[in-house]
Amino acid sequence: MRRWILFHKRLAALLAVLLITLSCFVARSIKLDEDMSALIPSPIQKEMELFSESALHRKTFLGVQATTAQEAQRALMVLQQELAPFLIKPFEPGVEMGIDLLHALPYRFSEQDKEELGDRITPPGLADQMQKNREKLFSLDGFFLRKQVLNDPLDLTQLMIKKLSLFQTAGVEYEEGTLVSKDGLTRLAMVDTTFPAARFQDVRRFDRAFKRAVEKLGNTAQAFYLGAVRYTAENVKAVHKDLVKISILAVIGLAVLFFVFFRHKTALLIYLLPLVILPPAAVVTALIFGRLSGITLGFGSVVAGLSVDYVIYIFFAMCYSGDLPYEAAQRLKKHLECNFLTSAMCFVALFFSGVEVFRQIAVFSLLALSLSLWLTLYVLPAYFTALPKKTAVMYASSQKGLSKREAIFVAACLLLFGAFGVQQIRLNVDLNGLNGFSAKLLEDKKRAEPVLGSAQQTHGLLFVLGNTLDEAQAKNEQLARQLGETWAVNEVLPSIWGQVIRKQRWKNFWTADRVQYTRLMTEEEAAKQGLNAQAFEPFFKGLSQETLPPDTFDFTKIYNPFVSLSDGTYGVANLVPDEKKYEELGNGKDVYFLSSASLQKKLSLAIRYEAITVVIVAFLLNLLAVWGVFRNWKHALLTFVPVITGACMIFGGFALLRMQVNLFVLIFLPLLMGLGIDYGIFQVMKYTHPEQEKLYPNRALLAAGFSTLVGFGVLAVALHPVLKMMGVSALFGISGAALGALFLLPPFLEERK
């Protein structure tokens, strides 16, 4: 037997080393993802994908603020030059830009253009235009403008420029391709990066290059950058700092617990368990989802706390009862399997969530807890050595608890405390609450306000979808006609059918008689201005041709309003005022309206629905699980007492601290349910099986509670708001659950003792 145990121990140690080594090797290729979209519920994933794929979201804003307008202009130029390797070269109009615009007009010739052009070719209109042409030709820039005037004596390109100006947002001034504040001291350049905003390795390189560029500016200007790239950089910094800080604090906390509760070399195996189970669980989760969120990895501290509970119970059962390791493990097997089942049910409930991070957490936790249970029951006992009798005596206690009347009074007070908290709680539904923003980012956003003003708050994006890009464009044009509005996208980027209609309108306008009349009138007015009328003959010959010149104007190089979605559909994005009529157009099928306010509203409703669904599913699954173990409804319901006390402490504590919480704290409730029920099962097993009372000392429950509290509660010091909120929730919830199990639950079970 001893030989088998020795072989078993060596084999287990070898497997553990191989498992950790293999996991670390595979982990090198894991994509640690910090994309905020993984935190968004599936009901609004389409909206978030549309937003993230839109041109405005893909843009990165390079900004400078200086004491003079000239210094601001110079600083922005230096900044763009230094970051050039990371930026896509912006569109630069060539010498043929005017000709491209002229040839593009027939494909975009609207009724409004028709009316304006009709006024322009009247005798007064032509006289005014020839005078302008003369002024251009005899100006200092006349040499450069000569070709433009000869090719377009009627200045038809101005009609196209008006269409392009429709893309400008009210309140925002443009100068030389940049956004400029009214005083000229703040400038923003909208640029495209050569890498996706969610690829945090490239984002970190860009951030380092930006800091080097800022050093070259000196003290003459303040530089900053905003956009999705900055948000990713902030989240990466927050999560990475959190992982280091959480790991250090968790190790320190567990070390303190070791000296307070254990003080025996055998107990060191308890804290080695997470090192064995967490790496393979993380690797398998990443392989299943194709990526691994930093939030999921940070949640590993929770699983670490849960995983060691199984071993802690066996450790104290050995100390208090004097059983051999395998005997203690087998006697607690039913209890540990019940604990695993209830915890598993809570994580299974997360599969009903539409948030990918929660599904990642569910897979990660189920894998880790399954491996932990197997190691606890069948592997670790081989490493335990019998503890000295004095150690067992040291853990004995004869604590007197509350009376039943006192327990009822305390429970009533806690319920009132929780009800008060629910009424007073303040929820933060701002999408920014899901990101780890630093004070520096908030300061930079304020610097950009003089340029952007309130444009971001007063405008939204109206998306029209179709199975093909042309179908989306056609639907967009139809919707604009129904509303009687002119949208910039339709004017500059019409559908194929729209181009056919506009080309035909152009041809119908330029009849042979009208071309001849315009030619004669132009020659007459040109002669009055001393211009050579014959020089415009190529222009009029082009108007007479049956075949139009090809459309070589590609506006998408300047601004691309089209989006391509993962489901194979396409969309057109229109920048419109944030008004109720546009929000009412959104039918969730082929029309979506997105603004800051509407996204927050949808996120709030989605998370509330997610929370209610997950909590109800977790409650029902756990109720069935504990009833299946005890076959007694009273005992099954009593296991939920720690859950209720923990929830009351969470909501009451938030109210007392006047904390503004994000909606993701509601997802902590099913996790609290799993933790609380474990403590409830411990007490029910203890008081309903008097012959096994020595297997369930209160010290074991305290050690398990503090271990989980250390593992989970350290998240309260995190920078990332989601991790921080879950940590604060743990401090209140787990403390309340453990105290409820220790002091409130026994009085209702002692009569069964």
N, C-alpha and C positions, 0 to 999 in steps of 0.2 A: 504493500500500500504506500509506504513512504517513498519507494522508488518511483511509483506511478505519479505521486504528487510532485516529486522533484522533477520528473520528466515533464509533467504538466506545466509546472512553473516555468521551466526553461522554454518550452514551446510557446507558452503565452507571451513571455517576454520577447521572444524572437518575432512573433506575429505582430506585437505592438510596435516594435522598432521598425519592422518592414512596412506596417500600415502608415506610420507617421512619415517615414522616408518617402514612400510612394506618394502620399498626399502632398508633401512639400514639393516634390518634383513636378507633379501635375499642377500645383497651385501657381507655378511660375507663368503658366499660360492663361491663367484665369483673368478675365476682363473685369476689374473692379469698377462698377458702374456707379456714377453719381448723378445720373439723369433724373430730374424731378418728375418726369413722366411716369416712372415706376411707382410713384406715390399717389397717382391719380386714379380714382375709381373708373372701372370700365364704362359706366354709362356716359361719362364725359370724355373718354379717351379720344373720340373722334374730334371733338372740339379742340382738345389739347394738341392733337396731331396737326390739325389745320393751322392752329396758332404757331406751332413750332416750325412748320414748313413754309409759313408766309415769309415774304421778302423782308418785311420790317423786323421780324424776329431774328432772321438770319444775319441781319446787319450788325456790325460792331461799330460803336461810336467812339472815335478817338477825339478827346476834347482837351482844350487848353484854356486857361484863364490867366490873363496878364494885366499889367497896369496901363498899357497902351494898346491901341488897335494894331499898330504895326508890329509890336512884339508878339502879340497873340497870333498874327498871321505867320510870322517867322517861326515861332515855336511849333505850330501845327505842321508846317512844312518839314521841319527837322524831325519831328516825331514820325511822320509818314515815311520819310527816307530811311530812318533807322529800322523801322518795322517792315520795310518792303519785302523781305524774304517770306513773311508770314501773310502777306496781303495779295489778293488778286488784283492785277493791274486794272485801274479804273478805266471806264470808257472815255476816250478822248476824241472829240469831233474832228474829223479831217477836213481838208480843203474842199472835198466834194460833199460835205454835209448838206449844204444848201440845195444842191442838185438832188441828193437823196430825198430830202424833204419834199421837193417839188414833185418828183416822180411818185412819192408815196401818197400825195393828196388825192388823186382819183380813186384810190382804193379805200379812202376814208371820207369821201365827199358827202357831207350830211345836208339836211334841209337848211340848217342854219348857215352852213357855208354857202349854199346856193343863194340865199337871200342877201348875204353880205357881199358876195361876188357880183350879184346883179346890181347892187348899189355902186360898186367900185367901177364898173365899166360904163357908167353914165358919163356924159360930157364933163360935169363938174368933178366927178370922181377921178376920171382919167387925167384931167388937168392937174388935180392935186397930186396924183401919183407921179406924173412926169416932172413936176417941180421937185418932189422928194428925190427922184432919181438924179436930177441935175445936182442937187445938194450933195448927194453921196459921191458922185463922180468927181466933183470939184473940192471935196474935203481932203484932209490930210491922209485919210485912209482910202482915197479914191482908187489908187492903184490896185489895192487888194479887193475892193468892192466892185470893180469893173466887170469881172466875169459874172458875179451874182446878178448885177443889174441887166446885163445882156441876156442872160439865160432866163431871168424872171422879171420882166419889166413891170408886171402887174403886182409883184410882191405877194405871190400866192403862198410862198413859204410861211408868211405871217399867219395864215390860217392854221397851218400845222403847229406853229409855235404856241398858238392859243390852246390847241388841244393838249399839248404837253404841259402847259401851265395848270391844267386841271388837276394834275397830281400834287400840286403844292397845297400843303395844309395851311389853313388860315392861321395867322399869328406867327408863322415861321418864315424867316427871311433867308433867302439864298444869295450867296455871293461866291462866284468862282468855284462852284461845286461844293461849297460847304454851307452849313447852317450857322448863322451869325446872330448874336444878340443885338438889340437896338443900339447899345453903346459901343458895339464892336469889340468889347473886351473878352468875350467868351465865344469860342468857335468849336464847332463839332463837324467832324468828317465822317460820313457814312461809308464804311468800307466792308468788303467781303474778305473773309479769311480763307486760306488755302486748306483748312482742316475743319471738320465738323465741330460744333461747339460742345458736344458731349464727349469728345475724345480728350480725356483729361491729361494724358501724357503730353499731347501737343499744346494743350492749354497752359500747362505748367511752363513749357519752354517759352511760349509767347509771353507769359507773365514775367519771366526772368528777363527776357529781351526788353520788355517795356520798362522795367526798373533801370536797366542799363541806359536806355534812351533818356529817361527822366534825368539821370545824373548829368547828361551832356547839356541839358537845358539850363542848368544852374539854378539860381534863385530868381530869375527874371520872370518865370511863368510856372503855374501849377498845372500839371498834366494828369489826365485820368482816362479811363476807358470804361464803357458800359455796354450792356447787351448780354446775350446768352453766354458768350465766352466768359464774361466777368462773373456771372452767376455760377457757372461751373467751377471757376477758379476759387470762388469763395466757399462753395460746398466742399470741394476737395480739401482745402486747407482746414476747414472746420472738422470734417470727418476724420482726417488723418491725425490731427491734433487730439481729437477725442479718443481715437483708438489707443494712442500712446498713453494718454493721461488715464483713461479708464483701466487699461491693463496694469499700470503701475499701482494705482489706488486699490484695485481689486486684489493684487498680490499682497500689498501691505495689510489690507483688511483681513484677508484670509490668514495671514501669518499671525495677526493679533488673536483671531478666533482660535487658531491652533493652540496658542499658549493659554488661552482662557478656558477652553472646553476639553482639549484632548491631552496634550502634553505626553504623548507616547509616540515612539518612532513608527509604530504600525499605522498611525493616523496620517502619516505623510502620503500614503497611497491614496487617501481620499482626494487630495489636491492634485495628484498626478493624473487622475481620471479625465478631467477636461482636456488635458494635453493629448490624450489618446483619441477621444471621441470627436472633438470639434474640427480638426483638420479634415478628416475624411468626409464628415457631414458637409462641410463647406465646399469641398471639391465636387461631391456628387450633386449638390444643389446647383453649383455653377454649370455643370455639364448638362443638367436637365433644362435649365432656363437659358443657357447660352451666355449668361452674365451673372454677376453677383453684386447686389447692392451693398454699399458701405453700411447702410442701415441694418441690413440682415447680419452682416458681420459683427456690428456693434451689439446686436441682440444676442450674440453668442454668450455674453456674460450672464444673461438670464438663464439660458440653457445650462450653463456651467453650474449655476446655483441649484437648478432643479436636479441635475444629474448626480450631484454629490449627496443629495438627500437620501437616496437608496443606501449608499454605503454608510452614511452616518447612522441610519437606523440599525443596521447590522452591527456596527461598531459598539454602540451603546447597549444593544441587546446582549452582546457578548460580555460587556463589562458588568452589567447589572445581573444577568442570569447565570453567568459562568459557563454558558454553552460553548461548545467548540464552534469554530467558524462555519463549517458546513451545516451543522445542526441549527445554528441561529439563522442562517440564510434560508434553510428549508422551512423553518417555523414561521418566518416572515414572508415567505414566498407569496402567499395569497394577498397579504397586505401590500407588498410592493407591486404586484401585478395590478391590483386595484388602483393604486396611485398612478401607475403608468397609464392605465386605461382612462382615468379621468383627465389626466394631463393631455393625453393623446386626443381625447374628444374635443378639448378646447382648441387644439391646433387644427384638428380636422374641420372645426367650424370655420376656420379662416379660409378654407377652400371655397366657401360660399361667398367670399369677398371678391369684389372686382378689382381690388388693388393688388398689383403684381408683387409688391414688396411683402405683403401679408401672406401671399401664397408661397413666396420664397421662404419666409419665416416658418411657415407650416411644414414644408418639406425638410428644411434644415433642422428644426426641432424634433420632428418625428424620427429622423435618422439618428440624431444624437442620443435621444432618450432610449430608443430601441437598443442601440449599441451599449449604452450605459447599463440598462437593466440586465442584458445578457452577461456583461462583464461582472456585474455585482453578484449575480446569482451563481455563476459557474466558473469564473476565473479568479477574481480577487480573493475569495475565501482561501485559496491555496497559499496566498501570501501572508494572511493574517496569522499571528502567533497568539497563543493563549495569554491573556492579560493577567497580571498578578492579582491575587484576591484583594489586596488592599486598594487596588485601582477600582475594582467593582464596588467596594464599600464607599469609596470616596464619592461616587456618583449617586449614592442613595440619598433620598430626600423624603421628608414627611411634611409636605406643604399643605396647609389648610386653605381651602378655596372659599369662594363666596357662597352664601346661602342662595336658595332658589329665589327668594323674594328680592334679595339684593341684586341677583343677576337680572331679574326682570326689570328692576328700576334702572340699572345701568344700560340695558338693552334699549329701553324706552328713550333714555337720554340720547343715546347714539343715533337712534332713528330720527329724533327731532333735529339733531345736529346735521345729519345727512340731508333731511328735507330742507333745512335752512340753506345748506350749501347748494342744492339743486336750484332753488329759487334765486340765489344770489350769483350763481356762476356766470361768468362773462366769456362768451366764445369768440374767438378770433378766426374769421373765415377768409382773411386775406391770403391770397396765394403766396405772397412774400413770406408768410409765416411758415412755409414749408422749406424755405431755404435758410442756410446758415449765413446771414449777412453780418459783416463786421461794421464797426462804427465808421471806418474809412469809406466803405461803399456808400453808406447813407450820406456822408459828407460829400462824396463825389456826385451823387444824384442831385443834391441841392445845388452844386455848381452848374449842373446842366439845365436847371430850371429857367434861367434867363433866356436860354435859346429855345427850348421846347415849350416853355410856358405851360399852359393847361391843355395843350393839344392832345396829350395822351389820355387825359380824363374826359375830354369833350368829343372824342372820336372813337369809332369802333370799326371792326372789319366785318363786312358782309360777304360770305362765301356762297357761291353757287356751284353745285357739283354736277358732273355728267360722266357717262361711261367713257367718253372720249373728250379730248381737249376741245374740239370744235363743238361738241354737244354742250359742254359747259359754257362756252362762249355764246352759243345761240340762246341758251336758257337765260343767260345774264342779260342779253339784249332784250329778250321778251319781257323779263321782269322790269327792266328800266322803262320800257314803253308802257307797261301797265301802270307804273307809278308816275309816268309823265316826267321823268327825270333824265338828266344827261350825266352819265358816269364816264369817268376818264378812260377806263379800260375799253369800253365799247367804242370810244372815239378814236383811240390810238391803235387798239388791237382787236378789230372786228372779226367775227367768224367768217368762214368761207362764204356762206350764204350772204352775210352782211356785206362782204366785199363785192359780191356779184351785183347786189342792189345798188351799192354806192358807185360802182363803175358805170352801171347803166344810167344812173342819175347824172354822172359827169358827161357821158356821151350825149344824153338828151339835152343837157344844158348847152354844150358847145356844138350847136348845129352849124352847118356851112354858112348860113346867113349871119349868125351871130359872130362867128370867127371873122368873116369878112368885114362886118360892121366895126368890130373892135379893132381890127388892123387899121382901117382907115382913120378911125378916131384917134388911135394911138400915134399914127404918123403925123396927123395934124397937130396934136398937142406937143409931140416931140419937137416938131419944127419950130413951134413958138418958143420952146426953151433952148433952141439952138443945138438940139441933139440930132444925130444921124438916125433917121427913122428906119432906114434899111438895115441897120444893125440888129433890129429886133425880129427880122424875118425868120431866122431859125426857130424862134419861140412859137410863132404863129403857124409855121409849117408843122411843128410837133403837135399843135392842137388839132390840126386837120387830119392827122394820121388815124387810120382805123384801129391799128394795134397800139396799145399803150406801152410805154417803157416798163420794164420789169420793176417790181417793188423790192428795192434793196435795203430799205430802212428796217433795222432790227432794234426795236425799242427795248427788248428784254435785256440788252447789254447795259442799259441804263437802269432800268427797274423792271423786275420780273414779277408780275402779279399772279402768275400761274403756280399751282401746287400739284404735286403728284403724291397720292396717298398709297399706303401699304396694301390696300385692298384692290388696287388697280384702277381706281377712279381718279378723276382729275377735278380741279376746282379753279375758280377765278375769284380773286380777292379784291373787293372794292373798299376804299376808305370812305366811310360815311359818318355823319354826325351820330353821336350816341343818343338816339331818340327812340321812343317807345314803338313807333310804327315799324322800325327796322327789326326790333326785337320780336315783334308779333309776326314778322315774315318767316322767322325761323321755324321750319316744320320738322327738323330732325331727320329729313330724308335727303333733300337736295338743296336746301337753303339753311345756312347757319349764320347767326349774328353773334359776334364775340366782342365784348368790351370788358374792361376791368370789373365793372359792377356786375355784369351778367355772369361772368365766369365765377366770381365769388358766390353769387346766389346759387348757381348750379352745383358748385363744389359743396356748399353747405348742405343742400338737399341730398346730394349723393352720399356724403359721409354719414349723415343722419340715418339714411336708409341702410347703409353698410353696417353701422353700429348696431342698429336695432335687429337686423337680420342675424348678424354673427352672435350677438348676445342671446337671442332666443334659441338659435340652433345649439349653441354651446350649453345652455341651461337644459334643454330637452335631452340632449345626448348624455350629459353628465347625470341627470336624474335617472335615466334608464340604466346607466352603468352602475350607479351605487345601489339602485334597487335590485339589480341583478345579482349583486354581491351579498347584500344583507337580507333580501327578501322581506323587508320590513319598511313600510312607508315612513314611519316616524323616524327611524334611524337614517333613512335616506334623506329626509328633509333636514334633519339636524346637522348633517354634514355641510349644509349650506350656511349655517350660522356664521362661520368665519368669513365667508364671502360677503355677507350682508354687512358685517362690522367693518370690513375692509373698504367696501364701497362708501359707507357713511363717512369714514375717515377721509377718503379721497375728496369727496365733494365738499364736506365741511371744512377741510384744511385749505382747499383752494379759495373758499369764500373768506376765511379768516385772513389769509395772506393777500387777498384782493388780486389774485393772479388771473391774468387773461390767458386762457388756454386755447390751443388749437384743437380742431375737431378730432384729430387722430388720438387724443387721449381716450376717447370713447372706445377705441379698439383695445385699450388695455383691460377693459372690464372682463372679457372672456379669459384673458390670461390670469387675471386676479382670481377668477372663478376656479381655474385649475389649481392654483397655489392654495387657495383657501380650502377647497374640498380635500386636498391632501392632508391638511392639518386636521380637518374634521374627521376624516377616516381614521387617522391616528388615534384620536380620542374615543371614537365610537368603538374601534377594535379593542382599545384598552379597557373600557368600562363594560363592554358586553361579553368579554372573555376574561373573567377574573383569574383563570388559571394561567393566563399568559401576561398578567400585569407586569411582571418583571422585564418583559420584552419592550415595554413602552414607558420608560422614565421621562419625566418632563424635560430633563436636560437634553434628551435627544431632540425633542420638538424645538426647544430653544436654539440648539446648535444648528438645526436644519433651517429654522427661520432666519437666523442671523447670517447664515451662509448665503441664502438666497438674497437677503437684504443687501449684503455686501456686494454680491455679484450684480444685482439689478440696480440698487440704489446709487451706485457710483455714476450711473448715467445722468444723475442730477447735476453733475459738474460739467456735462458736455456743452459744447458751443452750439452744436446743431439743434435747432428748436424741437425737432421730432424726438431725438434721443433724450434731450433734456426734459421734455414734458413727460416722457415715459419713466424717466428716473425719479422725478418728483412724485409722480403717481405711485411708484413703487414704495417710496419712503413712507407715504401715508397708508397705502393699501396693504402692503405686506405687514407693516407694524400692526395695523388694525386687525388683520386676519389672524396673526399669531397670538395677539393678546385675547382676541375673541375665543380662539380655540383653547387657550390655557385657563381662562377665568370665567367666561360666560357659558361655555358648552358643558363642562362637568356637572354643574348643579342639575341639569336636565337629564343626566345619564346615571347619576349616583344611585338612584332608586333601583337601577337594573344591576348594580354591582353585586 
